[in-house]
Structure formats: structure tokens, C-alpha cells
Amino acid sequence: MRTLFRSVGWTMIWSGLFLFAFLGYQLWGTGVRTDLAQAAAEDDLADQFELVRAEDGLEDTTAAVEIVLDDDGKVVEVIGSEGVAGSAFDPNSRQILLDEEAVAENTSFATIRFPTLVTRDELVTGRVEAGAIETEGTSWVVFEGTSRRTLKLGPGHMIDTPLPGQPGNAVISGHRTTYSAPFNRLDELEEGDPIIVETAIGTHVYVVRDPGTIIDNTSVLAMDDEGGWFAVRPTALWVKDAPAEGAWLTLTTCHPEYSARQRLIVVAELVAGPNHAVIYKDVGDA
């Protein structure tokens, strides 16, 4: 009996150690792979942007885009956001959209930045360059697709939705607790916070909208008091639909943290970018 108890005891000890090791790998070890993929994708994306902009006569205007933030980090104004070189763009007369071709699945095509997801002491306020609003953990390379393989690399764009900066609702999903957890802090976003997405055609500035003012659906399970997010069941596919005319960005991740029972959703509206004037020509300014 002593030998049996000893064997059972050691089995339980080793099983516990294995479980702790596996949990540690899931929470932290998987991030190593994502961090490497993100670093490599940043270099590839810079080359891709340069190539597309050279072919289409565009210029890199990210640093020229300035966002005026108040003391709470809310967007007050966006300056110099059109992002197309020379006479190629006239926001008062151009009648067609600046289109963008989708890339292959698992390929990087954009970056997404969350300026207000920093500590209060680090929060940049006043008039700042969009390209300078970047702090570790608040900027990510976005890939095409939302398969399990893709989301291990970073946030993924849902293929059957428009690209960011185009009319309709662009949907981007990301992990909340594993693979570097790019969307871990989405629940900290509030109404009025800026979200900056850069693609090959330029810089697109979105502002988080209060879902209570644009979402009217009985399947909403919870809603943030600060007007930043709402939660739905994983089967609530209606979140892919644009809540109104114009151009929108919907971000999704698991909810609550360490669980996949629900989906946490943040909805933002395009307020500036190379297509903003054309998209909102007939529907009013965002």
C-alpha cells in the first residue's frame, strides 16, 4: 500500500507540474511566436507599403497626420489626413473611392494603433503626429484572415468584410489572453478614443462610438457604462453589419477574460482618411 500511495502521489505531482507548465506556455510561451511574427511582418509591411505607394503615386503621410487629443485622450480634431500626393486628391471634387486590393490570407496588410491604451502618465495629449502615437503593446500588425493559424500571428481581418478605410464595416479580431494578447485591453476603450489604422493607401483615423446610441439588438448581453464596448454571444453574426451609413471598424475578442463564452465588441467610425470625404459626401460628416 505504501508503494501504491507513493506512486499515486508522484503521479499527481508530475501531473500538476505538467498542467502548470502547459498553462504557462499558453499564457506566455505562445507570445514568443507572435512577437517574432510581428517583428518580421513589420519589415515586410514597410516594403509592401513603399511598393504600392510608388505604383499608385501615393506618398507616406503617416507622420503628417496630426491628431488633437484632449486631456482625457479623446479626439478633438484630425489635421492633414487625406494622404494622397499632389493633385491626385482633391477632397472637394474627387468623386471616386481610392480602392485597395485585398492580400492573400495570412499576409500582413495594415497596422492598428490604440493611443489611449497606455498608462495615464504616458498618455500623449495635445497636437501629436499619428505615426508617433505608439507605445509597446498598443500597436500591432494586422493580417488577412481570422483562422486559428492567422490569429497566432496577430490581429486578423475578417475576409468577407470591407478593408479598413472603405465603405461598410471592417471587422478585425484578436486574441485576448494568448499569443501576445493583442486585444487584451479592448475593454478599456471608451467613447471618443481614437483608433489609427494604416494601410497602403494611407492613414485611417477612427473614433470609438457609444454602442448604446447605435446598437439596437436584444441579443446584447452587456454594455460598458463608459460607452466603449458591448458583449454578445459568439453566434451573433449581426455584428459584422455596419451600424449606419459610412465607414466603420468593429473589433472583436473573447469575453470575459480567460473565457470564450461571449464576444467583446468595440465599434468605431471613420473620421479622417483618404476616403473619408468621398464616403461621407452624401451622408454627412462623421
Rosetta blueprint (number, residue, H / E / L):
1 M L
2 R H
3 T H
4 L H
5 F H
6 R H
7 S H
8 V H
9 G H
10 W H
11 T H
12 M H
13 I H
14 W H
15 S H
16 G H
17 L H
18 F H
19 L H
20 F H
21 A H
22 F H
23 L H
24 G H
25 Y H
26 Q H
27 L H
28 W H
29 G H
30 T H
31 G H
32 V H
33 R H
34 T H
35 D H
36 L H
37 A H
38 Q H
39 A H
40 A H
41 A H
42 E H
43 D H
44 D H
45 L H
46 A H
47 D H
48 Q H
49 F H
50 E H
51 L H
52 V H
53 R H
54 A H
55 E H
56 D H
57 G L
58 L L
59 E L
60 D L
61 T L
62 T H
63 A H
64 A H
65 V L
66 E E
67 I E
68 V E
69 L E
70 D L
71 D L
72 D L
73 G L
74 K L
75 V E
76 V E
77 E E
78 V E
79 I E
80 G L
81 S L
82 E L
83 G L
84 V L
85 A L
86 G H
87 S H
88 A H
89 F L
90 D L
91 P L
92 N L
93 S L
94 R L
95 Q L
96 I L
97 L L
98 L L
99 D L
100 E L
101 E L
102 A L
103 V L
104 A L
105 E L
106 N L
107 T L
108 S E
109 F E
110 A E
111 T E
112 I E
113 R E
114 F L
115 P L
116 T L
117 L L
118 V L
119 T L
120 R H
121 D H
122 E H
123 L L
124 V L
125 T L
126 G E
127 R E
128 V E
129 E E
130 A H
131 G H
132 A H
133 I L
134 E L
135 T L
136 E L
137 G L
138 T L
139 S E
140 W E
141 V E
142 V E
143 F E
144 E E
145 G L
146 T L
147 S L
148 R H
149 R H
150 T H
151 L H
152 K L
153 L L
154 G L
155 P L
156 G E
157 H E
158 M L
159 I L
160 D L
161 T L
162 P L
163 L L
164 P L
165 G L
166 Q L
167 P L
168 G E
169 N E
170 A E
171 V E
172 I E
173 S E
174 G L
175 H L
176 R L
177 T L
178 T L
179 Y L
180 S L
181 A L
182 P L
183 F L
184 N L
185 R L
186 L H
187 D H
188 E H
189 L L
190 E L
191 E L
192 G L
193 D L
194 P E
195 I E
196 I E
197 V E
198 E E
199 T E
200 A L
201 I L
202 G E
203 T E
204 H E
205 V E
206 Y E
207 V E
208 V E
209 R L
210 D L
211 P H
212 G H
213 T H
214 I H
215 I L
216 D L
217 N L
218 T L
219 S L
220 V L
221 L L
222 A E
223 M E
224 D L
225 D L
226 E L
227 G L
228 G L
229 W L
230 F E
231 A E
232 V E
233 R L
234 P L
235 T L
236 A L
237 L H
238 W H
239 V H
240 K H
241 D L
242 A L
243 P L
244 A L
245 E L
246 G L
247 A E
248 W E
249 L E
250 T E
251 L E
252 T E
253 T E
254 C E
255 H E
256 P L
257 E L
258 Y L
259 S L
260 A L
261 R L
262 Q E
263 R E
264 L E
265 I E
266 V E
267 V E
268 A E
269 E E
270 L E
271 V E
272 A E
273 G L
274 P L
275 N L
276 H H
277 A H
278 V H
279 I H
280 Y L
281 K L
282 D L
283 V L
284 G L
285 D L
286 A L
